[in-house]
Amino acid sequence: LSNMHVRKKSNLSIKSTSTVSALASPPLLSPRPGANSAHRTPLLGSHVSPRSPHSPDSTDAYPPPSPSLPSLIPGHGKRKPAEGSRLVRRFVIAVVVTAALFLVGLQSVYSHSRSSDESSQPQQAFQLANGSALPRDPAAVVIGDANSPRWSVSISPSLTFPLQVSNYRRICEQSGDIGHQFSESHHRILGKRHRGYYDQDPNYVDVAEAVRRGYLPAAEQQSRLFEEGGNVIGFEDGAAVEGMPVCERSLTYVMETSDAGFGSTLMGLWSAYGLAEKEERAFFVDDTRWAYGKYTSYFVPPPKPTCLPPPTNHIVPCPHQADHLLVSSATVRWTWGHAFTEEFEDPKQRELGRQHNIFALLRRGYEDLFVLAGEDGSYVEQRARALYGSRGSREANLDGRRDTGTSDGDGSEEKGWAVGVHVRHGDRHPMEYQYSRDYLPLMRYIDAADALLTEYLNSTHSPTPAAPASPPAADGDTGPEQSEPTTSPLPQFILASDDPDVYTAPEMEAASAKRAQDRIKLATKAELEAAQGGKSSGPVDEIAGWEGGFFRDVFWSLGRPAPGVGERNGGGNGPKPTARSGKAKRDGVGNAPANEEDVPEAVLALRELVGRAYLLDLAVLGRADAVVCAVSATACRILAVMVGWEGVLSGERWVNVDGSFIWKGIDW
């Protein structure tokens, strides 16, 4: 019986082996029909247990398979993985582990570096209260003691004003980080995720107060903006400061920028003035390193405050609650950024209507600051009166008087209703996707101007119609004296563009468009060659025109020798540097060249002509009855400010032809 039992087991094992091998094919996934239930073949993935509960000697293991024979159930029913798959899997795991270790190490180094930078300021600032040295570079620092820490901004009085753009940007970044660390728990309680524009940080101590409390040392000699060598408009070289107190609060606008365009500086200037007036701050302008030269070369000086500018180390770019605030192109993100937009946009209005508070700031700056200096101002008044009659006066523009009559106050002939057209080419492309790499068709401007003119003629504000004929007189009665019928002056299109070719384009000639001003014109190369009697005879053609419009690279290269000639070729006959030489270099931010600290007089003279031409175009075009332009151009948004809010909101006096985009303030 024992042998039979063993043989039976062996038979069962042999059947199981054959059955498992047969299960490799899909049709044999179920037990064989008619077989004994005790000898059924297991399903795929199962195996015969060596300790089956149906065996009387289940506690005894089966005899081990012969070394020369394959296993009865190889791998317990699992397919042996291929060698290639194992290698690939190991390689992938090794790569993943290596990458993870690298990222962990990199994050550790970065976190350590960041924590070191952040912790260095509090430790250094904490030592300030104990008389330790101030940081050499301008920085936001923590002051006070461990029980009541505060923070302020440290700027050495010995540093030249204004500081580098990177210094102001770094101070604002540090101020945001330190202020966030101090107020994180407070804001979490209030449920705020960020500060409002006018939220006060109770942990900030103004520079003057920090000096008074002994947190920051007092300077042996304060450097002031109005002292000799200063460039604050109205206080140059210490002019007439006897008996004037220092302002309690001020805003200083620094005109230095890496942008080659004039418009962005003008928008920032007007916005800063309006903001200073709203916040009851004295307003100052500094033009030390402005690419276009001196403020007074273009404008009449701004209204002079009744107090003096503060010490230069008291003027900080951040936080906004500082008593003496600096605004420049370096602080755009903090001064005109998200918090400013949330504060000044009207949430009760929609689209363009939300912008009226921001628009009002710029309009205030335009009204008080946009007065051209010298002969340019006189020319604008004469040209505007010649084109628009009495409606072209500055007073009429500021008051919004647009009534069209037959004659003005001094008896001169009144001019027809005028639509100003501004076309920007050069390196400024439309926002409309279809033309984002090209320029808008000129006919789009003409069609928009025609639509404005038609709407005006059909409105109740149309010119006075011809007088009706009088009834015939009775016999012997000559009747009342007959008057000539009144005729309306012809409408006109006034054109301004940075591209000289636009003036001679067939579309503009067909519309009989008139040039806004002809005092300073940007010429093409052909016009320049004709004026100079032919092409340049030198080895390098140095005559360059404004074909295509205003390009930043052309602006920065104005007046400078072409590569390979003049100063760049070792020559010493180039223009002599101005007094601006020796100033600290710019940061290279944006598109300003690195050698802007040495700007020759001849270069500044050429840039001044470009800036004056730009302002003359705007001044004349801004007094038209209506304006058509592309809002992608900064000049178009400036013209909207000149037209006025009602004319822009209604769409009757300012029309954008660049898609459905609306007027916006400063780009940030």
Buried (B, 14 or more C-beta within 10 A) or exposed (E): EEEEEEEEBEEEBEBBBEBBEEBEEEEBEEBEEEEEEEBEBBEEEEBBEEEEEEBEEEEEEBEEEEEEEEEBBBEEBEEEEEEEEEEEEEEEEEEEEEEEEEEEEEEEEEEEEEEEEEEEBBEBBBEBBEEEEBBEBBBBBBBBEEEEBBBBBBBBBEBEBBBBBBBBBBBBBBBBBBBEBBBEEEBEEEEEEEBEBEBEBEBBBBBBBBBEBEBBEEBEEBBBBBBEEBBBBBBBEBEEBEEBEBBEBBBBBBBBBBBBBBBBBBBBBBBBBBBBBEEEBBBBBBBBBBBBBBBBBBBBBBEBBEBBBBBBBBBBBBBBEBBBBBBBBBBBBBBBBEBBBEEBBEEEEEEBEBBBBBBBBBBBBBBBBBBBBEEBBEBBBEBBBEBBBBBBBBEBBEEEEBEBEEEBEEEEEBBBBBBBBBBBBBBBBBBBEEBEEEBBEBBBBBBBBBEBBEBBEEEEBEBEEEEEEEEEEEEEEEEEEEEEEEEBBEBBBBBBBBBBBBBEBEBBEEBEBBBBBEBBBBBBBEBBBEEEEEEEEEEEEEBEBBBBBBBBEBBBBBBBBBEEBBBEEEEEEBBEBBEBEEBEBBBEBEBBBEEBBBBBBBBBBBBBBBBBBBBBBBBBBBBBBBBBBBBBBBBBBBBBBBBBBEBBBEEBBBBBBBBEEEBBBBEB
